[in-house]
Structure formats: C-alpha cells, structure tokens
Amino acid sequence: MKATIVTPKNHPHFRTTNNKYYAFHQRVQLHKHFTDAIPWLGIVSVLTISHASSTLQTIGGLHSANFFVASYQEYKANLVRKNVVLIEVNINN
C-alpha cells in the first residue's frame, strides 16, 4: 500500500531525487490503511510542515507536525494548492 503526503515544495526538510521528494532527517512512520477517501494516518515526525488546504484532514503525531493527506484523485481534482507536492510512502500493514 502507498499513502500520499502533501507538503510544500520549498520546505527545507525535504529534498528532491528523480522528481520525487523525500524526508531526509527523520523517517515518517504511518499506520492504518490508506483508502480512496480522506484517510486517517498516524504520523510520527518532528518535521514542521505549513498548511496545504483546509479541505484536507489535518493529522499529526507531535504538536509541531502538521501534515495533510489526500488521495491521488483528490490531488488531481485540485483540492490542494499548486505549491505542494505528493510524497508516496509505503505502508507495510
């Protein structure tokens, strides 16, 4: 399974490789299943990500971490702003 994290392109805690963005100073851990609907994902991270869109559900493990998740269909439907990118994360359960 894969989940999608929506985050600003210019955030300093992310770098790009082969046109994909990855967190490089701490791994993002996800649990629960990702569905086509807006999912609930548990995230443990110290990254501070600025908000993307109020139409998405805010989730986070620490109070300093604000992540927004969306399915690929929601992204293509322009429910997120143009200054964000999609980060695919594998979910093992």
NORTA-V412518 format. One record per residue. N is the residue number from 1. PHI is phi in whole degrees, 0 to 359 (* if undefined). NEAR is the number of other C-alpha atoms within 8 Angstrom. D_CENTER is the distance of its C-alpha to the mean C-alpha in Angstrom with 2 decimals. Layout:
n = (N:N)
phi = (PHI:PHI)
near = (NEAR:NEAR)
d_center = (D_CENTER:D_CENTER)
//
This chain:
n = (1:2:3:4:5:6:7:8:9:10:11:12:13:14:15:16:17:18:19:20:21:22:23:24:25:26:27:28:29:30:31:32:33:34:35:36:37:38:39:40:41:42:43:44:45:46:47:48:49:50:51:52:53:54:55:56:57:58:59:60:61:62:63:64:65:66:67:68:69:70:71:72:73:74:75:76:77:78:79:80:81:82:83:84:85:86:87:88:89:90:91:92:93)
phi = (*:230:250:235:255:256:212:297:296:264:290:292:273:236:232:250:220:54:66:238:255:224:284:245:254:199:288:271:254:238:219:76:269:269:240:291:282:297:271:254:234:277:237:243:194:260:292:250:247:288:291:250:206:289:280:258:281:278:224:179:265:250:295:273:249:236:243:232:239:203:285:298:297:293:296:293:276:61:276:243:288:284:266:239:235:260:243:272:233:286:247:272:248)
near = (8:8:11:12:12:13:15:11:8:5:8:5:8:11:9:8:7:4:5:7:11:9:10:8:5:8:7:8:8:9:9:8:9:10:7:7:6:10:11:8:10:11:11:10:12:8:8:7:10:8:9:11:9:6:6:11:10:8:12:12:9:8:6:7:12:12:13:14:14:14:12:7:8:10:10:7:6:8:10:11:8:5:6:11:9:9:11:8:8:7:10:4:6)
d_center = (14.48:11.11:7.80:5.21:1.55:3.82:5.73:9.54:11.57:14.06:12.37:14.92:12.95:11.54:14.11:14.61:16.66:18.03:15.82:12.59:10.48:10.43:10.40:14.15:15.48:13.83:12.26:9.23:10.99:10.12:12.97:14.27:14.33:11.92:14.08:14.57:14.55:11.78:11.15:11.50:9.54:11.04:9.31:11.88:11.37:13.43:11.08:11.60:9.17:11.13:10.67:9.75:11.79:13.98:13.98:10.66:10.82:10.05:9.42:10.18:12.72:14.56:15.76:14.65:10.92:9.18:5.58:5.32:4.98:7.64:10.01:11.38:14.39:12.88:11.48:15.00:16.54:15.48:13.90:11.49:13.24:14.42:13.26:9.60:8.55:6.74:6.00:7.83:8.40:11.79:12.80:16.44:17.74)
//
